């Protein structure tokens, strides 16, 4: 292919990437954005293969068939509750792919005198290896594998240790750039793999949305630096877009959780305060209810806000919730869904979950917009959301979540909390919301409780 045609095709791919990311910012256009980005990647891959004058496509075709088959299988079979683990894994594969591109070029003698290429190789190894090991630790934590959650893996040093590892990594990058060496690259890779473990291992499950966004950014940056190694313009553009958008998303997540980006970068998150006794918080104030009683409350409700959380995903109750909302809407009730930026275990988890149940996009209302409306809400139904509704974030300066923006569900006239028990959320804190005068607990499996509630409401209309 001529150079002009290649650059025109790369420009088309880059425009498709930009339009794709733009459309991914809204639930209504997210599917279209995904399709545009996919087409852009297809164009980039095909043009790159044709431009490189490859003698045999046999192994490439085999890899595409195997990889495409695995990807298609996972996309169809992975449950919505496991989507965060899927995203973490894909981040790791992205970082790993860039890492292996860099390693493959270490032995290329034509690279020895190319300072930019050697610097790119070293940086790609550093970022790619951090992304690879960090992402698989995130996967283990999200999967609740014991080895990653019971303190079995302990890396001493904390912030100072992480800083020291980063300093050693940067030193090795400089040394390799000045005097290319396979040994230095191997040492750099080992240091980076340990750094990835050290950054993510101390972080708790409550902070995984931030971690996933950050690792997504790392995978993009690694891809961009890999583009400099191969001189591939579209890879640089695509990686830069992913890296930049990932950092912006990370900053949004940090704001939503009252975290510092610096602390995220060095693996310092969610430091605990004094242990809070749940018995003191609840002290016999918690009142339980039944589906029939809640249905009577909903009969007269004009405005209802549903607050989904990870518990809803675990119970796979999104379709049951959608049916409940439909029954209420048929009665003339105004129903909305309050979406906290970090509800669930990855950015946008609740949006994806509710979209699967075909909840109208206009009913999904972000935290800043819905919070002023709670005081005019007759009933707020909280399903599986804990930390993002915990008033301690507003009221208790000694709480580890103090200052974190939350959904102000406690300001609604009535609050129904659908939950199996009074167990704490990811932050390990009791929730004073459960003991409020306007709150009722509907204990039980989320899906079963909502189905029974819907049946009771239908009986009232019969």
Secondary structure, 3 states (H helix, E strand, C coil): CCHHHHHHHHHHHHHHHHHHHHHCCCHHHHHHHHHHHHHHHHHHHHHHHHHCCCCCCHHHHHHHHHHHHHHHHHHHHCCHHHHHHHHHHHHHHHHHHHHHHHHHHHCCHHHCCCHHHHHHHHHHHHHHHHHHHHHHHHHHHHCCCHHHHCCCCCCCCHHHHHHHHHHHHHHHHHHHHHCCCHHHHHHHHHHHHHHHHHHHHCCCHHHHHHHHHHHHHHHHHHHHHHHHHHCCHHHHHHHHHHHHHHHHHHHHHHHHHCCCHHHHHCCCCCCCCCCCCHHHHHCCCCCECCHHHHHHHHHCCCEEEEEECHHHHHHCCHHHHHHHHHHHHHCCCEEEEEECCCCCCCCCHHHHHHHHCCCCHHHEEEHHHHHHHHHHCCEEEEECCCHHHCCHHHHCCCCCCCCCCCCCHHHCCEEEEEECCCCCCCCCCCCHHHHCCCEEEEECCHHHHHHHHHHHHHHHHC
